[in-house]
Amino acid sequence: MRITFILATVFLLLASSNNANVNIKYAPDGPKDIALQLYSLRDDIKTDYTGVIKKAGEMGYTAVEAASYDAGKFYGRTPEEFKADVEAAGMKVLSSHTGKELSAEALAKKDFTENMLWWDEAIKAHKAAGMQYIVTPWMPVPKTLADLQTYCEYYNEIGKRCKENGMLFGYHNHDFELTNKIEDKVMLDYMLENTNPEYVFFEMDVYWVVRGGKSPVDYFNKYKNRFTLLHIKDNKELGQSGMVGFDAIFNNTDAAGVKHLVVEVEHYNFTPAESVKKSLEYLQNCPLVKTSYSK
């Protein structure tokens, strides 16, 4: 009996070891819908675009968020080619990070004419790629509240044109929108209060909110239904730092109005691909993460 027990124990340990990297506890109705911000694999995709797209699909990601729009193309591919590449890997094209700052003259005059010509072309390309969302990932810190108001009006105009073309427009935060006050107004709060919810949503980067000294959940509850996308990020791989209260975040997504989770990994303990895979496994294994937020 003792020998049998020892052999059984050894077998279980070996099985556990062999499956350590694939032990994903899927929800009862299957894998969860999780998107990947391709910036997470920014170095790899420069040298092996096809391999990176294929690998993301094989890992179990269901959608991608692009980070390389330029002159009508994504990663050097036409919108149609990019869409076909992503779909061939078993994923869908969800969103894209891109943007165009206002020049000093345009800001002073509140003249968006030149910028909107650029946006008309960008919107056309994103629509052809099958995007649901276009997200501006960054903005300069305005010197005055009047300048910040001008940016809010600019974003409203972009959002209006996106909506007319069947897409939604959003803004992605870092920590500086929380740590910078303009004429005693917190940037992010002012933007949330002075953009039109019909035209502008926010893609909250939960890690940067925490780094900015604020609570994502407090923002969910104060500005309900404004956070259509969430960048789920940690210092490195998800759950690695212990500083981001993911359980509280996932328990309050209804108040936030979340429709999609997007993983972003900027720094790594492992190879970028392994870090991205471990981050997906963290979400697949977390019982608080819904199978889908859009259904």
N, C-alpha and C positions, 0 to 999 in steps of 0.2 A: 504493500500500500504506500509506504514511504517513497519507494522508487518511482511509483506511478505519479505521486504528487509532485515530486521534483521534476520529472520529465514534463508534466503538464505545465508547471510553472515556467520552465525554460522555454517551452513552446510559445506560451503567451507573451513572454518578454521579447522573444524574437519577432513575433508577429507585430507587437506594438512598435518595436524599433523599425521594422521594414515599412510600416505604414505611417511613420511619424509625420511625414511631409504631405500626406494626402488624407489625413483623418478629419475630414470636413463633415460636420453634422448638419446636413441640409434640412431645411424646413420640410414638414410633411408633404407640402405640395411642390417641392422641388427647389432648385437653386434660386437665390434671390437676385433681383434686378439691381445690379451695381455697375455704375459707369466708372471709367478710368480716365483721369486727366493725363493725356499723353506726355505732358511735360515731365511726368514722373520717370519716363524713360527717354529723356531728351538727348542724352549722349548716344544711346544705342540706336535710336531711330535715325540719327544722322548717317550712320553707316549701314544699317540693315532695316530700312523702312518696312519691307515686306515681311521680314521675320518678326519684327516687333508687333505688327498688327496681328499676324497669325498667332503669336505666342499669347497675346492678351486674350484672344478668343479661347484658346486652349486652357488658359488658367480658369476661365469661368466668368470673366467679365462679359456683360451683356450689351454694353454701349461704350462709346468713347466721347471724350471732349477734346477737341483739337486745340493746338496752341501754336499754329504755324501758318496763319493766313497771310498771304502776301500776293498782291497784284493778281487777284482772281484765282489763286491756287492754294491748295493745302498740301504742305510737304512736297511741293513741286508737282503735284498731281492736279489735274482739272477737277472741278467739283464732282463731275460724273464719275471720274476714275476713283477718286477718294471714296465716294459712296459705295461703289462696287467692291473696292478692296475691303472695306470694313464689313460689308454684308457677306462677302465670301468667307470671312473669318467667323461668321455666325453671330455678329453683333450689329447694332444699329448706330447711326450717327446721331448723337443727342444734341451736342452743343459745341460752341467754339469761343475761345478767348481772342478778342481783337479789339482795336480801338484807335481813335484818332484824336489827339489833343487839339484844343483851340489855340490858334496863334494869339500873340499878344494883341494884335489889331482886332481879330475877330472877337476876342473876349471883351475888349474895351467897347466895341461897337455893337455887341450882341448880334453879330452878323454870322450866321451859320451857313451861308450859301455855298462857299467852297467846300466846307466839310461835308455838307449833305450830298454834294456830287460824288464824293468818295464813298459815302455811306450807301448811296443808291446802287453803286457797283458792287459793294461788299454784300449788301442784302441780297442782290440778285445771285451772287455766287453761293452764298450760304443756303439760299432756298434750293438751288440746283443740287447742292450736296445733301439735301434732306434734313438740314438742321431744324430743330424745334426751338432752340434758344441761341441768342448771341449775347455774349457777356463781355463787358469792358472790364479788364482785370486790374486797372490802376488809373490814377489821375494825379496830376500835380497838386500840391497843397496850395489852395488859393490864398492870396494875401488879404483879401477882404471878404466880408459876408456877401457883398454885392456880386463879387466874382463867383462865389460858391453858388449863389442863386442863379447866375447865368449858366453855370454848368448843369444845374438841376433842370432848367428850361431846355438846354441843349439835349440832355438825356430824354426828356419828355418827347422832344421832336423825333429823336432816333426811334424811341419806343413806339411812337405813333406810326411811323413808316414800317417798322418791323411787323406790327400788328396787322397793318393793311396787306402785308404779304404772308400772313399766316404763321408768323413767328412771334416770339416774345423777347424783349430786351431786358438785360439785367446788369447790375454792377457787383463786382467782387471786391470784398474788403481785404485790407491787410490790418496791421495794428495801428498805423499812423492816423487812420480816420477816427480812432478812439482816443489816442493820446494827444492829438492836436485840437486845440480850441481856437476858433476864429471869432474874434469879438465875443468871447465868452460862450460860444456855441460849440458843442462837440460835433465834429464834421459828420460822422455817420448819422447821428440823431437828426441833424438838420436836413441831410439828404433824404432820410426816410420820411420826414415830415413835409418836404417841399418838392417831392417828385410825385407824379400822378400814379397811383396803384394800378390804374387801367393800362398804363404804358411802361412802367418800370418796376421790375421785381429786384430782389437782392439775392445774390448767391453768397450766403454767409460762409466764410472760412472759419470754422469753429476754433481752430488752433490759434489763429491770429486774434480772434476776439479774446481768448483767454490770455494770450501774451499782452494784449492791450489792457489787461486788468479788469475785464468785464465778464459777465456771465452770459453765455449764449441763451440760456433759458429765460433770463430776465428780458432779453430783447425779443424772444419769441412771444412772451406774454404782453409786452408793452406795445409791440408792433405786429399784431396778429396777421397771419396770412401774407406776409411780405416776403418770406424766405422760401421761394419756390424750389431752389436748388441749395444743397448743402455741400460744401467742400469738407469732407471728413478727413481730417489730417491730424498728425501728431508731430512731435519733434523729429521722429524717424518713422519706424513702422507703427501702425495703429496699435494703441494700448501699451506702447513701449515706455512712455515717460511717466504715466500715472498722474499727469497734471491736467488732463482734459477729462471732464466728467461725462464720458460717453453715455453711461446709463441714464443720467438725467436728461441728456440731449435726446436720446431715442424715446424716452418716455413723454416728451413734449413736442413731438413733430407735428401733431395735429394742430396745435395752437400756431405753430410757425407756418403752416400751409405747405409743407414739404411735398414735392412731387418726385424728386429724384435725389439719390445719394451719389456723390462723385468722389472717388478716392484720389488723393494727391499725396505723393511721397517726394519730398525734396532732399532729404538727407538719409543716409543708409548705414545700417550695421552690417549689411550683407551686400551682395551684388544688387544693382537696381532691380533686376528682374525678380530675384528672390524676395527682396523687400516688398515689392508690389504684390507678389503672390501671398506672402504672409499677411499683408494688410487685408486682402480679400478674404483669406481664411478667418481672420479675426471677425469680420462682419458676418460671414456665413455661419460661424459658430455662435454668434451672439443671439440669444433667444429674443432680445428686445427689438431686433431689426426686422422690419416687415419684409415679406417676400416681395412685395411691390408697393410703392407709394403712389402710383399713378392710376391704380384701378379701384 
